[in-house]
Amino acid sequence: MKACGYCGGVSFRPLISDVRDRLLQGDETYSFVCCEGCGSSWLDPLPTPEKLASSYPELYGLGTGSARKSAFARILQSMELELWFKPVYRRNVRTLSRYTGKRGELLDIGCGSGYQSSCFKDAGYSVTGIDFATGTAEMMRKRHGIEAFACSVMDLDDVIPGRQYDVITGFHVIEHTLTPDVLIKSIISHLRPGGTVFLSAPLAGSLQARLFGRNWGAYREAPRHVSLPSREGLTQLLARAGLDDVQTKSDHIFYIAGGALTSLSAALTMTSSYGSSAVVTAVKRFLGAGLAVLYLPAACVETLGKHYSMGLVVGRQSA
């Protein structure tokens, strides 16, 4: 590591080693180092852009593709979306709306299947989506009626040259980039004066990071998780980019509990369990939901103690 992409620090110490990819995309093990300046964690050595791109499976995250094998799986996934994910997405809308006090044009970077984007649209925002996954544009248009582009986040200037937005969001995106400081500068170049940047990420130094060690789900997303910012690192990232009124807070306790689930059992997570037989899928999903619910009291403790493992950060560009 030469310099931390969050605070600019150049001093690092070994943090954790022998980390295995929870999706078993290879036989390698990975190590993280800790920035002495802000406490953010970084893969060491960093993957090449080609290695990073090849580490993603065809099905990654929430999407109808992971439930395409049976009607039962699609129904089960729709129930999970409404009961588990939609409350998180709606809370993000409320958080952003309270911060900005108005609606406007919104660019959702890393929009994925578009469920979060659609919640912003339903709340009155004019939404555009960006995601590296092929088929994103067509899926967003057909499913949600939202304009979207399939491209790397670092290619914004080529895809939307000159376009500016009132709000730019990036939910669980920054930890997947090799150069978060460069990404933020690119984002800000597409932000109107007075505009808002709203990000989320798993947080280094959190209760779960200490509790689960190398088995923490956020570590086990290596090499897709290039880095894990600390609260201080996220704050410094936005402040160093020139944003004002930077605030950090806990993500929804459902997301915190879900993060614990990936640490307790990768086999029960959504990415791994869908695609099995109907019976096996149902058993895995109910077991996973049960473990996540059991962790909810601890998620409340994380939030109240401000050692939460999933964080939100928001900042405003000067008018």
SERO-4910 file (N, C-alpha, C, O; in steps of 0.05 Angstrom, whole numbers):
BEGIN
 pado doro    nc1    nc2    nc3   cac1   cac2   cac3    cc1    cc2    cc3    oc1    oc2    oc3
  Met    A     17    -24      0      0      0      0     17     25      0     37     27     15
  Lys    A     11     44    -17     25     69    -18     12     91      0     25    104     15
  Ala    A    -14     93     -3    -28    114     12    -57    105     15    -69     92     -3
  Cys    A    -69    112     38    -97    105     43   -115    123     26   -113    147     26
  Gly    A   -134    111     11   -152    126     -6   -174    140      9   -190    154     -3
  Tyr    A   -174    138     36   -194    152     51   -182    177     65   -194    198     63
  Cys    A   -160    173     79   -148    196     94   -122    206     82   -112    227     90
  Gly    A   -110    190     64    -84    198     52    -60    189     69    -37    195     62
  Gly    A    -65    174     91    -43    164    108    -25    145     93    -34    131     74
  Val    A      0    143    101     20    126     88     31    105    107     50     91     99
  Ser    A     21    103    131     31     84    150     10     62    155    -13     68    161
  Phe    A     18     37    153      0     14    156     12     -7    174     36     -9    176
  Arg    A     -5    -22    186      3    -45    203    -13    -70    195    -36    -67    186
  Pro    A     -1    -94    197    -16   -118    191    -41   -120    209    -40   -113    232
  Leu    A    -63   -129    197    -88   -131    212    -98   -159    214   -103   -169    236
  Ile    A   -102   -172    192   -114   -199    192   -105   -214    167   -101   -202    146
  Ser    A   -103   -240    169    -93   -256    147   -110   -282    144   -127   -287    161
  Asp    A   -103   -298    124   -117   -323    119   -147   -320    116   -162   -337    125
  Val    A   -155   -299    102   -183   -294     97   -191   -308     71   -177   -306     51
  Arg    A   -213   -323     71   -222   -338     48   -248   -325     37   -265   -316     52
  Asp    A   -249   -324     11   -273   -313     -3   -297   -331      4   -297   -355      0
  Arg    A   -318   -318     15   -342   -334     23   -356   -346     -1   -370   -366      3
  Leu    A   -352   -335    -25   -365   -346    -49   -347   -367    -62   -355   -379    -83
  Leu    A   -324   -372    -51   -305   -392    -61   -300   -389    -90   -301   -408   -106
  Gln    A   -293   -364    -98   -287   -359   -126   -258   -367   -133   -250   -364   -156
  Gly    A   -243   -377   -114   -216   -386   -118   -205   -398    -92   -219   -397    -72
  Asp    A   -181   -409    -94   -169   -422    -70   -150   -403    -55   -138   -411    -35
  Glu    A   -148   -378    -64   -130   -360    -51   -140   -351    -23   -164   -353    -17
  Thr    A   -121   -343     -7   -128   -330     18   -118   -301     17   -100   -295      1
  Tyr    A   -130   -283     33   -124   -255     31   -117   -243     58   -124   -254     79
  Ser    A   -102   -221     57    -94   -207     81   -103   -178     80   -104   -166     58
  Phe    A   -109   -167    103   -116   -138    105    -95   -124    123    -85   -136    142
  Val    A    -90    -99    116    -74    -82    133    -91    -59    143   -112    -53    131
  Cys    A    -83    -46    164    -98    -24    176    -83      2    173    -59      4    179
  Cys    A    -97     22    163    -86     49    161    -83     60    189   -102     62    205
  Glu    A    -58     69    196    -53     80    223    -66    107    226    -71    117    248
  Gly    A    -73    121    203    -84    147    204   -113    148    212   -122    164    229
  Cys    A   -130    131    198   -159    132    203   -171    105    211   -195    104    218
  Gly    A   -155     83    211   -166     58    219   -180     42    197   -191     21    203
  Ser    A   -180     51    173   -192     36    151   -175     12    144   -150     12    148
  Ser    A   -188     -9    133   -174    -33    126   -171    -35     96   -188    -27     81
  Trp    A   -148    -46     87   -142    -49     59   -131    -77     53   -116    -88     68
  Leu    A   -140    -88     30   -128   -113     20    -98   -108     14    -91    -87      4
  Asp    A    -81   -127     21    -53   -124     16    -42   -152      7    -42   -170     24
  Pro    A    -34   -155    -18    -32   -134    -38    -60   -128    -51    -78   -145    -49
  Leu    A    -62   -105    -64    -86    -98    -78    -90   -115   -103    -70   -122   -116
  Pro    A   -114   -123   -109   -118   -138   -134   -115   -120   -159   -118    -96   -157
  Thr    A   -108   -132   -181   -108   -117   -206   -137   -112   -214   -155   -126   -205
  Pro    A   -142    -92   -231   -170    -87   -240   -182   -112   -253   -206   -117   -251
  Glu    A   -165   -127   -268   -175   -151   -281   -182   -173   -261   -203   -186   -264
  Lys    A   -166   -176   -240   -172   -195   -219   -198   -188   -204   -215   -204   -198
  Leu    A   -201   -162   -199   -225   -152   -185   -250   -158   -202   -270   -168   -191
  Ala    A   -249   -152   -227   -272   -156   -245   -280   -185   -247   -303   -192   -249
  Ser    A   -260   -203   -247   -265   -231   -251   -275   -245   -225   -282   -268   -226
  Ser    A   -274   -231   -202   -281   -243   -177   -311   -243   -171   -320   -254   -152
  Tyr    A   -327   -230   -189   -356   -229   -185   -370   -253   -199   -364   -258   -222
  Pro    A   -387   -267   -185   -402   -289   -198   -424   -277   -215   -429   -253   -215
  Glu    A   -436   -293   -232   -457   -284   -249   -481   -272   -233   -492   -252   -241
  Leu    A   -487   -285   -211   -509   -276   -194   -497   -265   -169   -484   -279   -153
  Tyr    A   -500   -239   -164   -488   -226   -140   -508   -207   -128   -515   -187   -140
  Gly    A   -516   -212   -103   -535   -194    -90   -563   -202    -96   -570   -224   -105
  Leu    A   -581   -182    -91   -610   -186    -93   -619   -183   -122   -614   -162   -134
  Gly    A   -631   -203   -133   -641   -201   -161   -658   -224   -168   -656   -246   -156
  Thr    A   -676   -221   -187   -693   -243   -195   -678   -266   -207   -687   -289   -206
  Gly    A   -654   -261   -218   -638   -282   -229   -632   -304   -210   -632   -328   -217
  Ser    A   -627   -297   -184   -619   -317   -164   -643   -334   -156   -640   -354   -141
  Ala    A   -667   -327   -165   -690   -343   -158   -704   -354   -183   -728   -360   -182
  Arg    A   -689   -356   -205   -703   -363   -230   -709   -392   -233   -723   -400   -252
  Lys    A   -699   -410   -215   -703   -438   -219   -730   -448   -212   -738   -469   -223
  Ser    A   -745   -434   -196   -772   -444   -189   -790   -421   -181   -781   -400   -172
  Ala    A   -816   -425   -185   -836   -405   -178   -836   -401   -148   -839   -379   -138
  Phe    A   -831   -423   -132   -830   -421   -103   -808   -402    -94   -812   -386    -77
  Ala    A   -784   -405   -107   -761   -389    -99   -767   -359   -105   -759   -342    -90
  Arg    A   -780   -354   -128   -787   -327   -134   -806   -314   -114   -803   -291   -106
  Ile    A   -826   -330   -105   -844   -321    -85   -830   -315    -59   -835   -295    -46
  Leu    A   -812   -334    -51   -797   -331    -26   -780   -306    -27   -778   -292     -7
  Gln    A   -767   -302    -50   -750   -278    -52   -766   -252    -52   -757   -232    -40
  Ser    A   -790   -253    -64   -807   -229    -63   -815   -223    -34   -817   -199    -26
  Met    A   -821   -244    -19   -827   -239     10   -804   -227     25   -808   -209     41
  Glu    A   -780   -237     20   -756   -226     33   -752   -197     25   -745   -180     42
  Leu    A   -756   -191      0   -753   -164     -9   -772   -145      6   -763   -124     15
  Glu    A   -797   -152      9   -817   -135     22   -812   -133     52   -815   -112     64
  Leu    A   -805   -156     65   -803   -157     94   -776   -148    105   -774   -137    127
  Trp    A   -755   -153     90   -728   -149    100   -713   -126     87   -701   -110    101
  Phe    A   -715   -124     61   -699   -104     46   -714    -77     43   -702    -56     46
  Lys    A   -740    -78     36   -754    -53     32   -753    -34     56   -751    -10     52
  Pro    A   -756    -44     81   -753    -26    104   -726    -11    104   -725     12    112
  Val    A   -705    -25     96   -678    -12     94   -679     10     73   -669     32     78
  Tyr    A   -689      3     50   -689     22     27   -706     47     34   -699     69     28
  Arg    A   -729     42     47   -747     65     53   -734     83     75   -738    107     75
  Arg    A   -720     70     93   -706     86    114   -684    104    101   -681    126    109
  Asn    A   -670     93     81   -651    109     66   -664    134     53   -653    155     54
  Val    A   -687    130     42   -702    152     30   -709    173     51   -705    197     46
  Arg    A   -718    164     74   -725    183     95   -700    198    105   -701    222    110
  Thr    A   -678    184    108   -653    196    118   -644    218     98   -637    240    106
  Leu    A   -645    211     73   -636    230     52   -655    254     51   -646    277     49
  Ser    A   -681    249     52   -701    270     50   -699    290     73   -702    314     70
  Arg    A   -694    279     97   -690    297    120   -666    314    117   -665    337    126
  Tyr    A   -645    303    106   -620    318    103   -622    340     82   -613    362     86
  Thr    A   -634    333     59   -635    353     37   -659    371     39   -658    395     31
  Gly    A   -682    361     50   -705    377     53   -720    382     26   -739    398     25
  Lys    A   -711    368      5   -724    372    -21   -719    348    -38   -701    332    -32
  Arg    A   -734    345    -60   -729    324    -80   -713    337   -103   -708    361   -103
  Gly    A   -705    320   -122   -690    330   -145   -680    307   -162   -691    285   -160
  Glu    A   -661    312   -179   -649    292   -196   -629    276   -181   -611    287   -168
  Leu    A   -631    249   -182   -614    232   -166   -600    211   -184   -613    199   -201
  Leu    A   -574    208   -180   -559    187   -194   -551    166   -173   -538    171   -154
  Asp    A   -561    141   -178   -555    119   -160   -533    101   -172   -538     86   -191
  Ile    A   -509    103   -160   -486     89   -170   -486     61   -157   -489     58   -133
  Gly    A   -482     40   -174   -483     13   -164   -512      5   -158   -518     -7   -137
  Cys    A   -530     12   -176   -559      9   -171   -568    -20   -171   -589    -26   -161
  Gly    A   -551    -39   -181   -558    -67   -180   -585    -73   -193   -591    -64   -216
  Ser    A   -602    -86   -178   -629    -94   -189   -649    -71   -188   -671    -73   -199
  Gly    A   -641    -49   -175   -657    -25   -177   -679    -21   -156   -695     -3   -158
  Tyr    A   -680    -39   -135   -701    -36   -115   -698    -11    -99   -717      3    -93
  Gln    A   -673     -4    -91   -669     21    -77   -675     45    -95   -688     64    -86
  Ser    A   -666     43   -120   -672     65   -139   -702     69   -142   -711     92   -143
  Ser    A   -718     48   -143   -747     50   -146   -759     63   -122   -779     77   -125
  Cys    A   -748     59    -98   -759     72    -74   -754    102    -75   -771    118    -67
  Phe    A   -731    110    -86   -726    139    -89   -746    150   -110   -756    173   -107
  Lys    A   -750    136   -131   -769    145   -152   -797    148   -140   -811    167   -146
  Asp    A   -805    128   -125   -832    129   -113   -835    153    -94   -857    163    -90
  Ala    A   -812    162    -82   -813    185    -64   -812    211    -78   -813    232    -65
  Gly    A   -810    211   -104   -811    236   -119   -785    245   -131   -784    267   -143
  Tyr    A   -763    229   -129   -738    236   -141   -738    228   -171   -751    208   -178
  Ser    A   -724    243   -187   -720    235   -215   -694    220   -217   -673    231   -213
  Val    A   -696    193   -222   -673    175   -217   -660    165   -242   -674    159   -262
  Thr    A   -634    164   -242   -618    151   -262   -600    131   -248   -590    137   -226
  Gly    A   -595    108   -260   -579     87   -248   -553     81   -263   -552     84   -288
  Ile    A   -533     72   -249   -507     63   -260   -500     37   -247   -501     35   -222
  Asp    A   -492     17   -262   -481     -8   -251   -464    -21   -272   -469    -19   -296
  Phe    A   -443    -36   -262   -424    -49   -281   -436    -74   -293   -427    -83   -314
  Ala    A   -457    -85   -281   -468   -111   -291   -482   -107   -318   -497    -88   -322
  Thr    A   -476   -126   -336   -489   -125   -362   -519   -130   -359   -527   -146   -341
  Gly    A   -535   -118   -374   -564   -121   -372   -577   -102   -353   -602   -102   -351
  Thr    A   -561    -86   -339   -572    -67   -319   -592    -48   -332   -614    -44   -322
  Ala    A   -584    -36   -354   -600    -15   -367   -628    -26   -375   -648    -14   -369
  Glu    A   -628    -49   -388   -653    -61   -396   -670    -69   -373   -695    -64   -373
  Met    A   -658    -81   -352   -673    -90   -329   -685    -66   -314   -708    -66   -306
  Met    A   -670    -44   -311   -680    -21   -297   -703     -8   -312   -722      1   -300
  Arg    A   -701     -7   -338   -722      5   -354   -747    -12   -353   -769     -1   -350
  Lys    A   -744    -38   -357   -768    -55   -358   -781    -59   -331   -806    -58   -329
  Arg    A   -765    -63   -310   -776    -69   -283   -785    -44   -268   -806    -45   -255
  His    A   -770    -22   -271   -775      1   -254   -781     27   -270   -788     47   -258
  Gly    A   -778     26   -296   -782     50   -312   -762     71   -307   -768     95   -307
  Ile    A   -737     63   -301   -715     82   -294   -693     80   -315   -685     59   -323
  Glu    A   -684    103   -324   -661    105   -342   -636     95   -328   -631    104   -305
  Ala    A   -620     78   -341   -596     67   -328   -575     61   -349   -581     57   -373
  Phe    A   -550     60   -340   -528     54   -358   -511     32   -345   -506     32   -321
  Ala    A   -502     13   -362   -484     -8   -353   -455      0   -359   -447     -1   -382
  Cys    A   -441      6   -338   -413     15   -341   -399     15   -315   -411     12   -294
  Ser    A   -372     17   -315   -357     20   -291   -362     47   -279   -368     67   -293
  Val    A   -361     48   -252   -365     74   -239   -344     94   -247   -349    118   -246
  Met    A   -321     85   -254   -299    103   -261   -303    114   -290   -287    131   -298
  Asp    A   -323    105   -304   -328    115   -331   -351    134   -333   -362    138   -354
  Leu    A   -358    147   -311   -380    165   -310   -377    188   -331   -396    195   -344
  Asp    A   -353    198   -333   -348    221   -351   -353    214   -380   -361    231   -396
  Asp    A   -349    188   -387   -354    179   -414   -384    174   -419   -393    178   -442
  Val    A   -398    165   -399   -426    156   -403   -445    179   -399   -465    181   -414
  Ile    A   -440    197   -380   -458    219   -375   -442    246   -375   -443    260   -356
  Pro    A   -429    251   -397   -412    276   -398   -429    301   -394   -449    306   -407
  Gly    A   -420    317   -375   -433    343   -370   -459    342   -354   -469    363   -346
  Arg    A   -469    318   -348   -494    317   -333   -489    320   -303   -469    310   -293
  Gln    A   -506    335   -290   -503    340   -261   -529    333   -247   -551    333   -259
  Tyr    A   -526    327   -221   -549    317   -205   -550    331   -178   -530    342   -169
  Asp    A   -574    331   -167   -577    343   -140   -568    324   -119   -559    333    -97
  Val    A   -570    298   -124   -562    278   -105   -547    255   -120   -556    247   -141
  Ile    A   -525    245   -108   -512    222   -119   -509    202    -96   -497    208    -76
  Thr    A   -519    178   -100   -518    157    -79   -500    134    -88   -497    129   -112
  Gly    A   -488    121    -68   -472     97    -73   -474     78    -50   -459     81    -31
  Phe    A   -493     59    -51   -498     41    -28   -481     16    -32   -485      0    -50
  His    A   -462     13    -14   -443    -10    -14   -428    -11    -41   -428    -32    -54
  Val    A   -416     11    -48   -401     14    -72   -372     21    -66   -354      9    -78
  Ile    A   -367     39    -48   -341     51    -43   -320     29    -36   -297     32    -42
  Glu    A   -329      8    -21   -311    -12    -12   -302    -31    -35   -284    -47    -32
  His    A   -315    -28    -58   -308    -45    -81   -289    -31   -100   -282    -43   -121
  Thr    A   -281     -7    -94   -265      8   -113   -236     10   -104   -230     11    -80
  Leu    A   -217      9   -123   -189     10   -117   -180     38   -107   -161     41    -92
  Thr    A   -194     59   -117   -187     86   -111   -211    102   -102   -222    117   -118
  Pro    A   -221     99    -77   -245    114    -68   -242    144    -70   -262    158    -75
  Asp    A   -217    154    -66   -214    184    -68   -218    193    -97   -230    215   -101
  Val    A   -209    178   -117   -213    185   -145   -243    183   -152   -254    200   -166
  Leu    A   -256    162   -141   -285    159   -146   -301    182   -136   -318    192   -149
  Ile    A   -294    192   -111   -309    214   -100   -305    239   -116   -324    254   -120
  Lys    A   -281    244   -126   -276    267   -143   -293    266   -168   -304    286   -177
  Ser    A   -295    242   -180   -311    238   -204   -341    243   -198   -355    256   -213
  Ile    A   -350    233   -175   -378    238   -166   -383    267   -163   -404    277   -173
  Ile    A   -366    281   -150   -370    310   -144   -371    326   -170   -384    347   -171
  Ser    A   -356    317   -190   -356    332   -215   -383    331   -229   -389    347   -247
  His    A   -401    312   -220   -428    310   -231   -449    319   -211   -472    313   -214
  Leu    A   -440    334   -191   -458    343   -170   -463    373   -173   -444    389   -177
  Arg    A   -488    381   -172   -495    409   -174   -486    424   -149   -484    412   -128
  Pro    A   -481    450   -150   -476    466   -126   -498    462   -106   -522    464   -113
  Gly    A   -491    456    -81   -511    451    -61   -520    422    -60   -537    415    -44
  Gly    A   -509    406    -79   -518    378    -81   -507    360    -59   -490    369    -43
  Thr    A   -518    336    -57   -513    318    -34   -501    291    -44   -510    280    -64
  Val    A   -481    281    -30   -470    254    -34   -479    237    -10   -476    245     13
  Phe    A   -489    213    -16   -500    196      5   -489    168      0   -495    155    -21
  Leu    A   -472    157     19   -459    132     15   -464    113     38   -472    122     60
  Ser    A   -461     87     34   -461     68     56   -439     48     51   -430     43     29
  Ala    A   -430     35     73   -408     16     72   -406      1     98   -414     11    119
  Pro    A   -394    -24     97   -387    -37    122   -363    -23    134   -346    -12    120
  Leu    A   -362    -22    161   -342     -6    174   -321    -22    189   -327    -40    205
  Ala    A   -296    -15    183   -273    -27    197   -274    -18    226   -283      4    232
  Gly    A   -263    -34    244   -262    -27    272   -288    -30    287   -290    -22    310
  Ser    A   -308    -42    274   -334    -44    286   -335    -68    305   -317    -84    307
  Leu    A   -357    -70    319   -361    -92    338   -360   -119    323   -347   -138    333
  Gln    A   -373   -121    300   -372   -147    286   -345   -153    275   -337   -177    275
  Ala    A   -330   -133    267   -302   -138    257   -285   -150    279   -270   -168    274
  Arg    A   -289   -141    304   -273   -152    326   -284   -178    335   -269   -196    343
  Leu    A   -311   -181    334   -324   -206    344   -318   -230    326   -311   -251    336
  Phe    A   -320   -226    300   -317   -249    281   -289   -252    269   -283   -273    258
  Gly    A   -272   -231    272   -245   -233    261   -244   -240    231   -259   -227    216
  Arg    A   -228   -259    223   -225   -265    195   -250   -276    183   -253   -278    158
  Asn    A   -269   -285    200   -294   -296    190   -316   -275    186   -338   -281    177
  Trp    A   -310   -249    192   -329   -228    188   -337   -228    158   -320   -228    141
  Gly    A   -363   -226    153   -372   -227    126   -360   -206    108   -356   -211     84
  Ala    A   -355   -182    119   -344   -160    102   -315   -167     94   -307   -159     72
  Tyr    A   -300   -180    112   -273   -189    104   -275   -211     83   -259   -211     64
  Arg    A   -294   -229     87   -296   -252     69   -308   -245     41   -313   -263     25
  Glu    A   -313   -220     37   -319   -211      9   -294   -204     -6   -296   -195    -29
  Ala    A   -271   -209      5   -246   -206     -9   -245   -226    -33   -254   -249    -29
  Pro    A   -235   -218    -56   -223   -192    -63   -243   -171    -73   -234   -149    -81
  Arg    A   -269   -177    -72   -288   -157    -82   -288   -132    -63   -292   -110    -72
  His    A   -285   -137    -37   -281   -115    -18   -252   -108    -18   -236   -121     -4
  Val    A   -245    -88    -33   -217    -79    -34   -209    -66     -8   -186    -68      1
  Ser    A   -227    -51      4   -222    -37     29   -248    -37     46   -270    -42     36
  Leu    A   -244    -31     71   -266    -27     90   -261     -2    105   -243     -1    122
  Pro    A   -275     20     99   -270     45    113   -278     45    142   -297     30    149
  Ser    A   -265     60    158   -274     65    185   -293     88    185   -296    102    164
  Arg    A   -307     93    207   -324    117    208   -308    142    203   -316    160    188
  Glu    A   -284    143    215   -267    166    212   -258    168    183   -256    190    171
  Gly    A   -252    145    170   -243    145    143   -264    155    124   -258    171    106
  Leu    A   -289    147    128   -311    156    111   -315    186    114   -318    201     94
  Thr    A   -313    196    139   -317    224    144   -294    240    130   -300    260    117
  Gln    A   -270    231    133   -247    245    121   -249    244     90   -241    263     77
  Leu    A   -258    222     79   -260    220     50   -277    242     39   -270    255     19
  Leu    A   -301    246     51   -319    267     41   -308    295     47   -311    313     31
  Ala    A   -297    298     71   -287    325     79   -263    333     61   -260    356     53
  Arg    A   -245    314     56   -221    320     39   -230    327     11   -215    341     -3
  Ala    A   -253    316      2   -262    322    -25   -276    349    -26   -285    358    -47
  Gly    A   -279    363     -3   -290    390     -3   -319    391      5   -332    412      2
  Leu    A   -331    369     14   -359    370     21   -362    380     50   -344    376     67
  Asp    A   -384    394     55   -390    405     81   -412    390     96   -425    373     84
  Asp    A   -415    396    121   -436    385    138   -437    354    135   -458    342    132
  Val    A   -413    342    137   -411    313    135   -421    299    160   -412    306    182
  Gln    A   -439    280    157   -451    267    180   -450    236    175   -453    227    153
  Thr    A   -445    221    196   -445    192    195   -465    181    215   -469    193    236
  Lys    A   -477    159    208   -496    146    226   -497    116    220   -486    107    200
  Ser    A   -512    102    236   -515     73    232   -533     67    209   -553     81    204
  Asp    A   -527     46    194   -546     35    175   -569     22    190   -568     19    215
  His    A   -589     13    176   -612     -1    188   -603    -26    203   -585    -40    194
  Ile    A   -616    -31    226   -608    -54    241   -613    -80    226   -600   -101    232
  Phe    A   -631    -81    206   -635   -105    190   -609   -111    174   -601   -134    171
  Tyr    A   -596    -90    164   -572    -94    148   -549   -103    167   -533   -120    159
  Ile    A   -549    -92    191   -528   -100    210   -532   -130    217   -512   -145    218
  Ala    A   -557   -138    222   -562   -166    228   -556   -184    204   -546   -206    208
  Gly    A   -562   -174    180   -555   -190    156   -525   -193    153   -516   -214    144
  Gly    A   -510   -172    160   -481   -174    159   -471   -195    178   -452   -210    172
  Ala    A   -483   -198    202   -475   -219    221   -481   -246    209   -466   -265    214
  Leu    A   -504   -249    195   -510   -274    183   -489   -284    164   -482   -308    164
  Thr    A   -478   -266    147   -457   -274    129   -432   -284    143   -416   -300    133
  Ser    A   -428   -274    168   -405   -283    184   -411   -310    198   -393   -326    200
  Leu    A   -436   -314    206   -443   -339    219   -445   -363    200   -437   -385    207
  Ser    A   -455   -358    176   -458   -380    157   -461   -369    128   -482   -359    121
  Ala    A   -440   -371    113   -442   -362     85   -461   -379     69   -473   -370     49
  Ala    A   -465   -405     77   -483   -423     62   -512   -414     64   -529   -423     48
  Leu    A   -519   -398     85   -547   -390     88   -553   -363     76   -576   -354     77
  Thr    A   -534   -349     64   -539   -323     53   -553   -325     26   -554   -347     14
  Met    A   -565   -303     18   -581   -303     -7   -565   -312    -31   -575   -328    -47
  Thr    A   -541   -302    -34   -525   -309    -58   -520   -339    -60   -520   -350    -81
  Ser    A   -516   -352    -37   -509   -380    -36   -533   -399    -37   -532   -420    -49
  Ser    A   -555   -391    -23   -576   -410    -19   -596   -412    -42   -608   -433    -46
  Tyr    A   -601   -391    -57   -619   -392    -79   -607   -408   -102   -583   -407   -107
  Gly    A   -624   -423   -115   -615   -440   -137   -616   -470   -129   -613   -487   -146
  Ser    A   -619   -475   -103   -622   -503    -94   -651   -512    -99   -667   -497   -111
  Ser    A   -657   -537    -91   -684   -546    -94   -703   -529    -76   -693   -515    -58
  Ala    A   -728   -531    -81   -748   -514    -66   -746   -519    -36   -746   -501    -21
  Val    A   -744   -545    -29   -744   -552      0   -718   -541     13   -719   -529     34
  Val    A   -695   -546      0   -669   -538     11   -668   -507     12   -659   -496     32
  Thr    A   -678   -494     -8   -678   -465     -8   -695   -454     15   -686   -436     30
  Ala    A   -719   -466     19   -736   -457     41   -723   -461     68   -724   -443     85
  Val    A   -711   -484     72   -698   -490     98   -675   -470    103   -673   -459    124
  Lys    A   -659   -466     82   -636   -447     85   -645   -419     91   -634   -405    108
  Arg    A   -666   -410     77   -675   -382     80   -687   -378    108   -683   -357    120
  Phe    A   -703   -398    117   -715   -395    144   -694   -397    166   -696   -383    186
  Leu    A   -674   -414    163   -652   -415    182   -637   -388    182   -630   -378    203
  Gly    A   -632   -378    158   -618   -353    156   -633   -330    169   -622   -314    184
  Ala    A   -659   -329    164   -676   -308    176   -676   -311    207   -675   -291    221
  Gly    A   -677   -336    216   -677   -340    245   -651   -330    258   -652   -317    279
  Leu    A   -628   -336    246   -603   -327    257   -601   -297    256   -591   -284    275
  Ala    A   -611   -285    235   -609   -256    233   -627   -242    254   -620   -223    266
  Val    A   -651   -254    258   -669   -243    278   -657   -245    306   -659   -226    322
  Leu    A   -644   -267    312   -631   -271    338   -609   -250    342   -603   -243    365
  Tyr    A   -597   -240    321   -576   -220    324   -587   -192    327   -572   -173    333
  Leu    A   -612   -188    322   -623   -161    323   -618   -146    350   -611   -122    349
  Pro    A   -620   -159    373   -613   -145    398   -585   -135    398   -579   -113    407
  Ala    A   -566   -152    388   -538   -143    386   -535   -120    367   -518   -103    370
  Ala    A   -551   -121    345   -550    -99    326   -559    -72    339   -547    -51    333
  Cys    A   -578    -74    357   -586    -50    372   -564    -40    390   -559    -16    392
  Val    A   -550    -59    402   -527    -52    419   -505    -38    402   -493    -18    410
  Glu    A   -500    -50    379   -480    -38    361   -487     -9    355   -470      9    356
  Thr    A   -512     -4    348   -521     23    340   -520     42    364   -510     64    361
  Leu    A   -530     34    387   -530     52    410   -502     58    419   -496     80    429
  Gly    A   -484     38    417   -456     42    425   -439     55    404   -415     60    409
  Lys    A   -450     61    381   -436     73    359   -411     57    350   -391     68    342
  His    A   -414     30    352   -393     13    341   -406     -5    319   -399    -28    316
  Tyr    A   -424      7    304   -439     -8    284   -422    -16    261   -403     -3    253
  Ser    A   -430    -39    249   -414    -51    228   -422    -42    200   -408    -46    181
  Met    A   -445    -29    198   -454    -18    173   -461     12    177   -477     19    194
  Gly    A   -449     29    161   -452     57    166   -462     73    141   -458     64    119
  Leu    A   -474     96    146   -482    115    126   -467    141    130   -461    149    153
  Val    A   -460    154    108   -447    180    110   -459    198     88   -465    189     66
  Val    A   -463    223     96   -475    242     77   -461    269     79   -453    277    101
  Gly    A   -457    282     57   -444    308     56   -455    325     35   -467    316     16
  Arg    A   -451    352     37   -463    371     19   -441    388      6   -422    397     19
  Gln    A   -444    393    -20   -426    411    -34   -436    440    -30   -460    445    -30
  Ser    A   -417    458    -27   -424    486    -23   -440    496    -47   -435    489    -70
  Ala    A   -460    513    -41   -477    524    -62   -462    545    -78   -473    557    -97
***
